[in-house]
Amino acid sequence: MDMRTYLPELKNRFEQYIKQFNSPDPNIQSALNLKQAHTRRVCEAILDIGGHEGLTGEDLCMAEAMALLHDIGRFEQFSRYKTFSDGRSENHALLGVKVIEENAILEGIDSQIARTIIRAVKCHNRAALPSRENGRDLFFMKLLRDADKVDIWRVVTDYYRDAHQERNPTIELNLPDTPDISDAVYSSLMKGEIVQMKDLGTLNDFKLLQVGWIYDVNFRRTFQIVREKGYLGRIRKALPSDSLRIKAVYEKALTYLNRKTANP
């Protein structure tokens, strides 16, 4: 089945699947609503970035399909463990692949297209993409990761702006809000490397990890969005203003962003 014909059916299957997790508990439903809204915006972002990369027709529909499914594992994860922290539960991307396969979510589409979607979902949250990956699958993996980051940046920066009103442990991964910055986090960022989740000790570490995502962005349009929205500066405002370490990390990341968005 052509992806342009299949996409409406896929959206219906997705909605029917997640409906089973609706809860009368407002805290649970609020967390699930957060993921549904995130999914919609990642779909919008991937269409934006993919369109700027020249995708059209079936390829653009496939990109939207992987964005739709990338966090499908989050619903069972939260239902089972009451957390979105993979470290305190299980890898939500792998759980998502299991959900897609067990519920035949991709039944009826070309097997090669299904494989590409599954590969992108499986790898979207990895610290780094498989070193042996190349070609078409790698392109779509990178596209999904960029679209995902664009909306996570939006979610966390909106939250940091309003966090004084009410803290949300779901977003903060239950990390302590102390002034400390872990040595491993600082070292990784000053090397222009991605922070590992295992190195996070504080909420400030988590915010700096989000600054460091800029080193894992793949497409020019994504860099442009980050700059247009001012995401790095918004995270900077949510960090201690008197830390020389934070100042150095931020300035290095901003310099990198400016270079990536400079006129070619």
Sequence and secondary structure as in RCSB ss.txt:
>XXXX:A:sequence
MDMRTYLPELKNRFEQYIKQFNSPDPNIQSALNLKQAHTRRVCEAILDIGGHEGLTGEDLCMAEAMALLHDIGRF
EQFSRYKTFSDGRSENHALLGVKVIEENAILEGIDSQIARTIIRAVKCHNRAALPSRENGRDLFFMKLLRDADKV
DIWRVVTDYYRDAHQERNPTIELNLPDTPDISDAVYSSLMKGEIVQMKDLGTLNDFKLLQVGWIYDVNFRRTFQI
VREKGYLGRIRKALPSDSLRIKAVYEKALTYLNRKTANP
>XXXX:A:secstr
  HHHHHHHHHHHHHHHHHTT  SSHHHHHHHHHHHHHHHHHHHHHHHHHHHTT  HHHHHHHHHHHHHTTTHHH
HHHHHHS   GGGS  HHHHHHHHHHHTTTTTTS HHHHHHHHHHHHHTT SS  TT  HHHHHHHHHHHHHHHH
HHHHHHHHHHHHTTT   HHHHTT    S   HHHHHHHHTT    GGG  SHHHHHHHHHHGGGG   HHHHHH
HHHHTHHHHHHHTS TT HHHHHHHHHHHHHHHHHHS  
